[in-house]
Amino acid sequence: MIQIENLQKSYGSKSVLKNINITFEPGKVYGIVGENGAGKTTLFRCMAGLEMHQGTINSNPSPLKNHLGLLVTDPYFFPKITGLEYLKFMCHARKLSLHDWETKNIFELPLNEYAETYSTGMKKKLALLGILLQENHYFILDEPFNGVDIQSNLIITDIIHQLKALNKTIILSSHIFSTLSDNCDEIHVLKDGTFAQRVTKEDFKKLELEMKEQSAGPRISALGLK
């Protein structure tokens, strides 16, 4: 379980997160949505221990950062490190050994090549594979489906469902609403640095229509398409 109480984060005079209170339970998939700049990435970085903040973030087991797998939108890799070396590095960080790596290479990545030569989608798949091999309790997946081929998207969806079955806690961010509705137990709407709405599965369709009406509809109408 992850419990966040009165989380606040500012950069100088700019307040990014305001009084965030939420509990993430085991065996559930949580969707986080919001427009660009709403604070999603900042929230994830605070949870991963990459940002200083006010308020508390508690977990069991603790500390959270030692049991959390964070998939960022644009993964970074050290120059001249191969895919296989990266996976070994990720396992070593959790005091684990990488065995039978050929079988575990489910995305069929060229692990003996430098990771920096990978395409955007391949880099994302390598980063995801790295946190999966760490045997984490918690997973934050920030836009895991972006830039990834259709077959791999299907694999990622199945991975999310299997992690849920293993009683893991999964927090998912995506700009593709169907990926949220297919995977999440509930969706939380982040707006102006705070959670403005909690939506359960039976109301996902209503939320999707609301989001379309508030954003896509007016903007497309403004084009005056003929």
QUIRA-V58216 format. One record per run of one state. SS is the DSSP state (2 for helix, 1 for strand, 0 for the rest). FROM is the first residue (numbers start at 1). LEN is the number of residues. Records with the same first field share a line. If there is no record, write none. Layout:
# QUIRA-V58216
SS: FROM-LEN  FROM-LEN
This chain:
# QUIRA-V58216
0: 1-1  12-2  25-3  34-6  48-6  60-4  67-1  72-10  94-7  105-9  118-2  133-5  143-7  166-3  174-3  184-2  192-2  224-3
1: 2-10  14-11  28-6  54-6  68-4  82-1  114-1  138-5  169-5  186-6  194-7
2: 40-8  64-3  83-11  101-4  115-3  120-13  150-16  177-7  201-23
